[in-house]
Amino acid sequence: MPSYTLKDLKNDQTWDIICSYEELQTILDEMPNIKQVLAAPKIVSGVGSLQSKVPAGFKDVLNRVKSGSAKSNTIKT
């Protein structure tokens, strides 16, 4: 279900609710002092690190490169 941000015009409080569009319209019709406000979408991206998304075969290649390089290498495996 979608999330909507509502604002009480009397006391200037805002809050989020999760409901269907029909339920939102019922709330707005029954409470004239409540208005829906436009809010930025809550998007999650970039969860996890690049290391956790690399396939195991590439990690093997990195280990071979690291073992053949100098002691002062900066390769993290």
C-alpha positions in Angstrom: 0.0 0.0 0.0 1.2 3.5 -0.7 2.3 6.0 2.0 0.7 9.5 2.2 1.8 12.6 4.1 -1.0 14.5 5.9 -1.0 17.8 7.6 -3.4 19.2 10.2 -4.0 22.8 9.4 -5.1 23.8 12.9 -1.9 22.8 14.8 0.5 22.5 11.8 1.5 18.8 12.5 2.4 16.4 9.7 2.5 12.6 9.7 2.6 9.7 7.3 -0.1 7.1 6.9 -0.2 3.9 4.9 -3.6 3.2 3.4 -5.4 2.7 0.1 -6.4 5.7 -2.0 -10.0 5.2 -1.2 -9.3 5.2 2.5 -7.3 8.4 2.1 -10.2 10.1 0.3 -12.6 9.0 3.1 -10.2 10.5 5.7 -9.9 13.8 3.8 -13.7 14.0 3.3 -14.5 13.4 7.0 -11.9 15.8 8.4 -11.9 19.1 6.5 -8.9 20.5 8.6 -6.6 17.6 7.2 -4.9 18.1 3.9 -2.6 15.9 1.9 0.8 17.5 1.3 3.3 16.7 -1.4 6.4 14.9 -0.1 9.5 13.5 -1.7 9.3 9.8 -2.5 11.1 7.5 -0.1 13.5 5.6 -2.4 16.1 3.3 -1.1 19.1 2.6 -3.4 22.7 1.5 -3.0 22.1 -1.0 -0.2 25.3 -3.0 0.5 28.8 -2.5 -0.7 30.4 -3.2 -4.1 32.4 -6.0 -2.5 29.3 -7.9 -1.5 27.9 -7.7 -5.0 31.0 -9.0 -6.9 30.8 -12.6 -8.1 33.1 -15.2 -6.5 35.1 -15.7 -9.7 36.2 -12.0 -9.7 37.3 -12.3 -6.1 39.5 -15.3 -7.1 41.1 -13.1 -9.8 41.7 -10.4 -7.2 43.4 -12.8 -4.9 45.7 -14.0 -7.7 46.6 -10.4 -8.6 47.2 -9.6 -4.9 49.5 -12.6 -4.4 51.6 -11.6 -7.4 52.0 -8.0 -6.5 54.4 -6.2 -4.1 54.0 -6.1 -0.3 52.8 -2.4 -0.5 49.8 -3.2 -2.6 46.4 -1.6 -1.8 44.2 -4.3 -3.2 41.5 -5.3 -0.8 40.0 -8.8 -1.1 
